[in-house]
Amino acid sequence: MNVTHPDDASLRALFNRIQTIAVIGLSPQPARPSYRVAQAMQRFGFRIVPVRPLVDSVLGEKAYATLADIPFKVDLVNVFRAAEHVPAIVEQCLALHLPSIWIQEGIVHDDAAQHAQTSGMTVVMDRCILKDYVRLFTA
């Protein structure tokens, strides 16, 4: 079985139902892609929750060491970590019953994405959340 990516209508529906995005690997450095993408999504009205150990805050939001440390509901997990970390991230998402995972452009782990999808999660992989949001909502 291959990972089935949501079509544009499903992506629009996903964006319309999410408010809080946990960004795993969100860098505190403004020059990094994770920072720029998260900052733009924040400006579009989404609450960004940094998930990065050893950092107090990023983009004015308190950072958490792990997904399990976040004390409120998360609608989407956005992954900015190397592919070898994706299976463990998927397992954390499943353990916490998180509904959706977006694995950023350039990051591919087919087995982990399939596992997430067959376990009921909405999965987007190897696509940029910002590019898709801009394409679907600002064009």
C-alpha positions as CSV (number, residue, x, y, z in Angstrom):
1,M,0.0,0.0,0.0
2,N,1.2,3.5,-0.8
3,V,0.6,6.6,1.1
4,T,-2.4,8.4,-0.4
5,H,-2.0,12.2,-0.3
6,P,-5.1,14.3,0.3
7,D,-6.5,16.0,-2.7
8,D,-7.0,19.8,-2.8
9,A,-10.5,19.7,-1.3
10,S,-9.3,17.5,1.5
11,L,-6.3,19.8,2.2
12,R,-8.7,22.8,2.3
13,A,-10.8,21.0,4.8
14,L,-7.7,20.1,6.9
15,F,-6.6,23.7,7.0
16,N,-10.1,24.8,7.9
17,R,-10.3,22.5,10.9
18,I,-6.9,23.1,12.4
19,Q,-5.9,25.9,14.7
20,T,-2.9,24.6,16.6
21,I,0.2,23.3,14.8
22,A,3.0,21.6,16.8
23,V,6.2,22.1,14.9
24,I,8.8,19.5,15.6
25,G,12.3,20.8,15.0
26,L,11.3,24.4,14.9
27,S,14.6,26.4,14.9
28,P,15.0,29.6,16.8
29,Q,17.2,30.9,14.0
30,P,15.2,33.2,11.6
31,A,17.3,32.1,8.6
32,R,16.2,28.4,8.9
33,P,13.3,27.2,6.8
34,S,11.4,25.8,9.8
35,Y,11.4,29.3,11.4
36,R,10.3,31.1,8.2
37,V,7.5,28.6,7.4
38,A,6.2,28.5,11.0
39,Q,6.3,32.3,11.2
40,A,4.3,32.6,8.0
41,M,1.7,30.1,9.2
42,Q,1.5,32.1,12.5
43,R,0.8,35.2,10.5
44,F,-2.0,33.4,8.7
45,G,-3.6,32.9,12.1
46,F,-2.4,29.5,13.2
47,R,-1.1,28.9,16.7
48,I,2.4,27.6,16.4
49,V,3.8,25.4,19.2
50,P,7.5,24.8,19.1
51,V,8.6,21.2,19.9
52,R,12.4,21.4,20.5
53,P,14.4,20.5,23.6
54,L,16.7,23.0,25.1
55,V,14.8,26.0,23.8
56,D,12.5,28.2,26.0
57,S,10.5,29.8,23.2
58,V,10.3,30.5,19.5
59,L,8.1,33.0,17.7
60,G,6.8,34.2,21.1
61,E,5.4,30.7,22.0
62,K,6.6,28.5,24.8
63,A,8.6,25.6,23.5
64,Y,8.1,22.0,24.7
65,A,10.7,19.2,24.7
66,T,8.2,16.6,23.4
67,L,4.7,16.3,22.0
68,A,3.7,14.6,25.3
69,D,4.7,17.8,27.2
70,I,2.1,20.0,25.4
71,P,-0.8,20.5,27.9
72,F,-3.4,21.4,25.3
73,K,-5.0,20.1,22.1
74,V,-2.8,19.9,19.0
75,D,-4.6,19.6,15.6
76,L,-1.6,19.0,13.4
77,V,2.0,18.0,13.9
78,N,4.4,19.6,11.3
79,V,7.7,17.7,11.1
80,F,11.0,19.5,10.3
81,R,13.3,16.6,11.3
82,A,15.4,14.1,9.2
83,A,13.6,11.1,7.8
84,E,15.2,8.7,10.3
85,H,13.3,10.5,13.1
86,V,9.9,10.1,11.5
87,P,9.0,6.6,12.8
88,A,9.4,7.7,16.4
89,I,7.5,10.9,15.8
90,V,4.6,8.9,14.2
91,E,4.6,6.6,17.3
92,Q,4.4,9.6,19.6
93,C,1.5,11.0,17.5
94,L,-0.4,7.7,17.6
95,A,0.2,7.3,21.4
96,L,-1.3,10.8,21.9
97,H,-4.2,10.1,19.4
98,L,-3.2,13.2,17.3
99,P,-5.3,13.4,14.1
100,S,-2.8,14.7,11.5
101,I,0.8,14.8,10.6
102,W,2.5,17.0,7.9
103,I,6.0,15.8,7.0
104,Q,7.7,18.7,5.3
105,E,9.0,18.8,1.7
106,G,12.2,16.8,1.3
107,I,11.5,14.4,4.2
108,V,10.2,11.0,3.1
109,H,9.7,7.9,5.2
110,D,7.1,5.7,3.4
111,D,6.8,3.0,6.0
112,A,6.2,5.5,8.9
113,A,3.7,7.5,6.8
114,Q,1.8,4.3,5.8
115,H,1.7,3.2,9.4
116,A,0.3,6.6,10.4
117,Q,-2.3,6.5,7.6
118,T,-3.5,2.9,8.3
119,S,-3.8,3.9,12.0
120,G,-6.2,6.6,11.0
121,M,-4.1,9.7,10.8
122,T,-4.3,12.2,8.0
123,V,-0.9,12.2,6.4
124,V,0.8,14.7,4.1
125,M,4.4,13.9,3.2
126,D,7.2,15.6,1.2
127,R,5.2,18.8,0.7
128,C,5.6,22.2,2.2
129,I,2.7,23.3,4.4
130,L,3.2,26.9,3.6
131,K,3.4,26.4,-0.2
132,D,0.1,24.4,-0.1
133,Y,-1.6,26.9,2.2
134,V,-0.6,29.8,0.0
135,R,-1.6,27.9,-3.2
136,L,-5.0,27.0,-1.8
137,F,-6.0,30.1,0.1
138,T,-4.2,33.2,-1.4
139,A,-4.0,32.5,-5.1
